[in-house]
Amino acid sequence: MSKYTLRVINADSIKKLVDVISHSECEANLSNGRGMVDAKSLIGAMSLDISTPLTLEIIGDKKDEERLLSEIKDTLGEEVLGTCL
């Protein structure tokens, strides 16, 4: 399991993020300090306040986690993912 801070700037970015995560073998959650949602759920992800950094929790084997992180960076850009928590 790995946790990362995540900066998402708009609804389109959330949509792209959910699409990438939905195609992954990993389980993933998004939280904003107030609640946690399944990161594969567009409705859940859209319900979070994106004005503050989110926490992305990835649960899976090491290879799948690394592949997912790489796909997120390729789709949304390096600057989206922050530090590993």
PyMOL commands that set and color helices and strands:
alter all, ss='L'
color gray80, all
select helices_A, chain A and resi 11-22+42-46+62-76+78-80
alter helices_A, ss='H'
color red, helices_A
select strands_A, chain A and resi 2-6+27-31+36-38+54-59+81-84
alter strands_A, ss='S'
color yellow, strands_A
deselect
rebuild
show_as cartoon
